[in-house]
């Protein structure tokens, strides 16, 4: 039964189910702006059942151990884990969106995300237990299609929160964005890992007795790169960002060199697309700051721009990567909005730029100016096709499906990088010396034994 009550000049819709009364908290203000695309009403019972389930987090080590000895039974087990985990995680985020103020959830952009999530939830929850390889192939097609459809989520969410910045407290909006983006990363990880394991299982070299088998071992288990070398990743990302910067500023513009030092042989297991995105954003910000400061200096291009210094430090349980520049630091009025998705300077420009990005995978390899730019390391189509640490091989299932202009500033690189860093229990911090430069510190768990950092339950149920 639906009940309506008034409180503080707003109205609250309550859904009563038997003896249980739960506020849906779909608020709409009397003087609210006109909204469109109101999400259709749906019965809450099914969603309640899935929200009542706990997500089961995994670690990089679990992904490695499980995928190393891949059998048909393990592949089927992986499929059934993904089959139940995806709708569970979607259900919690749908419930979180239902708790947003009514004028926010009916924003056209956020409403479209809500519809995408509900469509995926309804589709995935109806998948029956996977018992055969044929069942798994059908399931893989379904999750691949869902991944492709959800490439619009990041730009739509970003436009929605910018448009609704005055309808919620900025800290509440940023908390919502961090939660929903972290959950998006988690779903993508488990879905792409299963797709990669299925591809490995179906490959001719998977079975040692196969005549097409290769004796060359692979350094990947699904999407997890076992021997991720920090120094090599930094070099590769720097070369990519250098090409992007040259395309942005012109081939004659002097660009800062890279000075790399420290424990350059440090290796650790990681998902490369995550690390490359973070390092790529940090280097892009640093190069951008140095070039623009150089432009405004009295002597301009007469002086060689100061190098970007990157230091890799290996500790027993962590690897720390410091990126230092002399780009003048971050202005004080900008610093307070550094990690915010919803508020900050140039919001109108950011909104305009986002309209040019209909799809976004949030990976470094989607920023391309030509086909010869190095892309992310990914599991190769065959082990012998990949030279050591070369970056050759096929792209992830998302990378080829989206692209965006390399010089387009969206104002979300740093907050999204922090979401990526914290997902595997790492951290990202920036220290700015206004008038001089910035030091960025990225800390990564070296052992791969930390569980993914999730918001385990819908926020309204956690109260």
Long-range contacts (C-beta under 8 A, 24 or more apart in sequence): 15-44, 17-44, 17-45, 17-48, 24-98, 24-99, 25-98, 25-99, 25-100, 25-460, 26-98, 26-102, 26-105, 27-101, 27-102, 27-103, 28-101, 28-102, 28-103, 29-101, 29-102, 29-103, 32-102, 32-103, 33-103, 35-102, 35-103, 35-106, 35-107, 36-106, 36-108, 36-111, 37-106, 37-108, 37-111, 37-112, 38-106, 38-111, 39-105, 39-106, 39-111, 39-114, 39-115, 39-118, 42-118, 46-125, 47-91, 47-94, 47-95, 47-121, 50-87, 50-88, 50-90, 50-91, 50-121, 50-125, 51-91, 51-92, 51-95, 51-457, 51-458, 51-461, 53-84, 53-88, 53-91, 54-88, 54-456, 54-457, 55-85, 55-88, 55-89, 55-92, 55-186, 55-454, 55-456, 56-81, 56-85, 57-186, 57-451, 57-452, 57-453, 57-454, 57-456, 58-190, 58-451, 58-452, 59-448, 59-449, 59-450, 59-451, 59-452, 60-224, 60-269, 60-270, 60-271, 60-424, 60-448, 60-449, 60-450, 61-269, 61-447, 61-448, 61-449, 63-193, 63-221, 63-222, 63-224, 64-221, 64-224, 64-226, 64-269, 64-448, 67-193, 67-197, 67-200, 67-221, 67-222, 67-224, 68-221, 70-197, 70-200, 70-201, 70-206, 72-133, 72-201, 75-133, 75-136, 75-197, 75-198, 75-201, 76-130, 76-131, 76-132, 76-133, 76-136, 78-193, 78-194, 78-197, 79-130, 79-135, 79-136, 79-139, 79-194, 79-198, 80-129, 80-130, 81-190, 81-194, 82-139, 82-143, 82-190, 82-191, 82-194, 83-124, 83-127, 83-129, 83-130, 83-139, 85-190, 86-120, 86-124, 86-143, 86-146, 86-187, 86-190, 86-191, 87-120, 87-121, 87-124, 87-125, 89-183, 89-186, 89-187, 89-454, 90-117, 90-120, 90-121, 90-124, 90-187, 91-121, 91-458, 92-183, 92-455, 92-456, 92-457, 92-458, 93-117, 93-179, 93-180, 93-183, 93-458, 94-118, 94-121, 95-458, 95-460, 95-461, 96-176, 96-179, 96-180, 96-458, 96-459, 96-460, 97-180, 98-460, 99-458, 99-459, 99-460, 100-168, 100-176, 101-167, 101-168, 103-164, 103-167, 104-160, 104-164, 104-167, 104-168, 107-160, 107-163, 107-164, 108-160, 109-156, 109-157, 109-159, 109-160, 109-163, 110-156, 110-157, 110-160, 110-161, 110-164, 112-152, 112-156, 113-152, 113-153, 113-156, 113-157, 113-160, 116-149, 116-150, 116-152, 116-153, 119-149, 120-146, 120-149, 120-150, 136-198, 137-198, 140-194, 140-195, 140-198, 143-191, 143-194, 143-195, 144-195, 144-397, 146-191, 147-188, 147-191, 147-192, 147-397, 147-398, 148-398, 148-401, 150-184, 151-359, 151-360, 151-361, 151-398, 151-401, 151-402, 152-358, 152-359, 152-360, 153-184, 154-181, 154-184, 154-360, 154-362, 154-412, 154-416, 155-354, 155-357, 155-358, 155-359, 155-360, 157-181, 158-341, 158-350, 158-354, 158-410, 158-412, 159-351, 159-354, 159-355, 161-341, 161-342, 162-342, 162-347, 162-350, 162-351, 162-354, 163-351, 164-342, 165-342, 165-343, 165-347, 168-342, 170-340, 170-342, 170-343, 173-341, 173-342, 173-343, 174-339, 174-340, 174-341, 174-342, 174-415, 177-341, 177-342, 177-415, 178-341, 178-415, 178-419, 179-455, 179-459, 181-416, 181-419, 182-419, 182-422, 182-423, 182-453, 182-454, 182-455, 183-454, 183-455, 185-274, 185-419, 185-420, 185-423, 186-423, 186-452, 186-454, 188-398, 189-223, 189-271, 189-452, 192-222, 192-223, 192-396, 192-397, 192-398, 193-222, 193-223, 193-224, 194-222, 195-397, 196-220, 196-222, 196-223, 196-379, 197-222, 199-379, 200-379, 203-382, 205-382, 205-383, 214-382, 214-383, 214-384, 216-383, 216-384, 217-383, 218-379, 218-380, 218-383, 218-386, 220-378, 220-379, 220-380, 222-379, 223-271, 223-273, 223-378, 223-379, 223-396, 224-269, 224-270, 224-271, 224-448, 225-269, 225-270, 225-271, 225-272, 225-377, 226-269, 227-267, 227-269, 228-267, 228-268, 228-269, 228-270, 228-272, 228-275, 229-264, 229-265, 229-266, 229-267, 229-389, 230-263, 230-264, 230-266, 230-267, 230-268, 230-312, 230-319, 230-321, 230-444, 231-260, 231-262, 231-264, 231-265, 231-266, 231-312, 232-389, 233-272, 233-275, 233-276, 233-279, 234-258, 234-260, 234-279, 234-283, 234-310, 234-312, 234-321, 235-260, 236-276, 236-374, 236-391, 237-276, 237-279, 237-280, 237-283, 237-364, 238-283, 238-308, 238-310, 239-374, 240-280, 240-364, 240-367, 240-373, 240-374, 240-375, 241-280, 241-283, 241-284, 241-287, 242-287, 243-369, 243-370, 243-373, 244-284, 244-367, 244-369, 244-373, 244-406, 244-407, 245-284, 245-287, 245-288, 245-291, 247-369, 247-406, 247-407, 248-406, 248-407, 249-291, 253-291, 253-301, 254-294, 254-301, 254-304, 254-305, 255-287, 255-291, 255-305, 256-286, 256-287, 256-290, 256-291, 256-305, 256-306, 256-307, 256-308, 256-325, 257-307, 257-308, 258-307, 258-308, 258-310, 259-307, 259-308, 259-309, 259-310, 260-310, 260-311, 260-312, 261-309, 261-310, 261-311, 261-312, 262-310, 262-311, 262-312, 262-313, 262-314, 263-312, 263-313, 263-314, 263-319, 264-312, 266-312, 266-314, 266-319, 266-446, 268-319, 268-444, 268-445, 268-446, 268-447, 268-448, 269-448, 270-424, 270-444, 270-448, 271-424, 272-376, 272-377, 272-378, 273-363, 273-364, 273-365, 273-376, 273-378, 273-396, 273-399, 274-420, 274-423, 274-424, 275-444, 276-363, 276-364, 276-365, 276-376, 277-362, 277-363, 277-364, 277-416, 277-417, 277-420, 278-417, 278-420, 278-421, 278-428, 278-442, 279-321, 279-323, 279-364, 279-442, 280-364, 280-367, 281-413, 281-414, 281-416, 281-417, 282-323, 282-417, 282-440, 282-442, 283-308, 283-310, 283-323, 284-413, 285-413, 285-414, 285-438, 286-323, 286-324, 286-325, 286-327, 286-438, 286-440, 287-325, 288-327, 289-325, 289-327, 289-328, 289-437, 289-438, 290-325, 290-326, 290-327, 292-327, 293-326, 293-327, 293-328, 314-446, 315-446, 316-446, 317-445, 317-446, 317-447, 318-443, 318-444, 318-445, 318-446, 319-443, 319-444, 319-446, 320-441, 320-442, 320-443, 320-444, 321-441, 321-442, 321-444, 322-439, 322-440, 322-441, 322-442, 323-439, 323-440, 323-442, 324-437, 324-438, 324-439, 324-440, 325-437, 325-438, 326-436, 326-437, 327-437, 327-438, 328-434, 328-435, 328-436, 328-437, 329-432, 329-433, 329-434, 329-435, 329-436, 329-437, 329-438, 330-430, 330-432, 330-434, 330-438, 331-434, 332-434, 335-432, 338-414, 338-415, 338-430, 339-414, 339-415, 339-418, 340-415, 341-412, 341-415, 344-411, 346-409, 346-411, 347-411, 349-409, 350-409, 350-410, 350-411, 350-412, 353-408, 353-409, 353-410, 353-411, 354-410, 356-404, 356-405, 356-408, 357-404, 357-408, 357-410, 359-401, 359-402, 359-403, 360-402, 360-404, 361-398, 361-399, 361-401, 361-402, 362-416, 362-420, 363-396, 363-398, 363-399, 365-395, 365-396, 365-399, 366-399, 366-402, 366-403, 366-404, 367-403, 367-404, 367-406, 368-403, 368-406, 369-406, 375-399, 422-453, 423-452, 423-453, 424-448, 424-450, 424-452, 424-453, 425-450, 425-451, 425-453
